[in-house]
Amino acid sequence: MTFAQGWHPVALSTSVEPGSSAGTHIDGKEYVVWRDNSGVVHVWEDRCPHRGMKLSFGFVRGDHIACLYHGWQYDTGGRCRYIPAHPDLEVPTTITVPVFTTIEAVGMIWTNAEPEASRLSPPMGTSETVPVRSLYVNSSADSLLDALRANLPSAFTGQGEPSLVPAGDNLWRIATGDDRLIVGLQRLGDDRASLHIVIEGPGSIYGGAGQAHFLGWTAKVRYALEHGQAAAQVARAEAV
Ligand code: FES
C-alpha cells in the first residue's frame, strides 16, 4: 500500500505534544507531523516552499508553524500568512504547503493522501488506550510483519493463545489472554518500518506493569527480526 492509498499511522498521539513538530517518512518521502497549541495535529509535506528547508525543524507559534530558515509562517491550512522580511506584504495565496487529511484514532495519528479521505472509514477506536511504544527497525514492512506474526505476546491478564488479525489500512489487532492490543504499521521506506503499539483498555489496569509487560515483548520482536536477518545474511554468504 503506497501513501496514495489508504490511511497510514505516523506516530503515537502521546509522542507529539502541543506546540511541537517532528519529521517522519512514508514510502521514502518526508513529512512533518505537528500539533498546534490548541491540540489539533497536522501532517504536511516536510518542505518549505521558499528554499526547501524542512518544516519539521521549525517552531510552532499558536496555530502557525514557522520555518527555521527565514521565518515564513504557515497557517493550519498550509497557506503562508507572514514573511518577516516583508512584514507589510499581503502574501500571495499561491504560497502553500501540501497538506494531508489527518485524524487521531486508537491512540495514534493517521494521515491519508486521498482528496476524498473524509469519506473513507478511518480506523475505529475504542474509548481508552494505553501507549506501549513506537518500534523503529531497519527492515522492510513485510519482514517486520513476519517477525510480529512469529512472536506474538503472552498475556498480561488472563490466559489464551495469542492471535493477530487485520483490522483496516495498516492496522492489526492482537488478542492474547484477556488483553487486546492495536498495532499500526508505518512503511517508512524500502528498508525501514515502524510499529505503533497501544493496549486497548484503561490506564488503571494497564498503566505501569502492563505497559512494561508489552514493552518487554517488543524487545523480543526486535531481537527476533535482527537475529533472523543475521541468520539470513549468513545463509546468503554461505550460498555464494
Ligand atoms: S526556507 Fe523556509 S522561510 Fe526560507
Residues whose N, C-alpha, C, O or C-beta is under 5 A from the ligand:
A	BS01	FES	C48 H50 R51 G52 M53 C67 Y69 H70 G71 W72
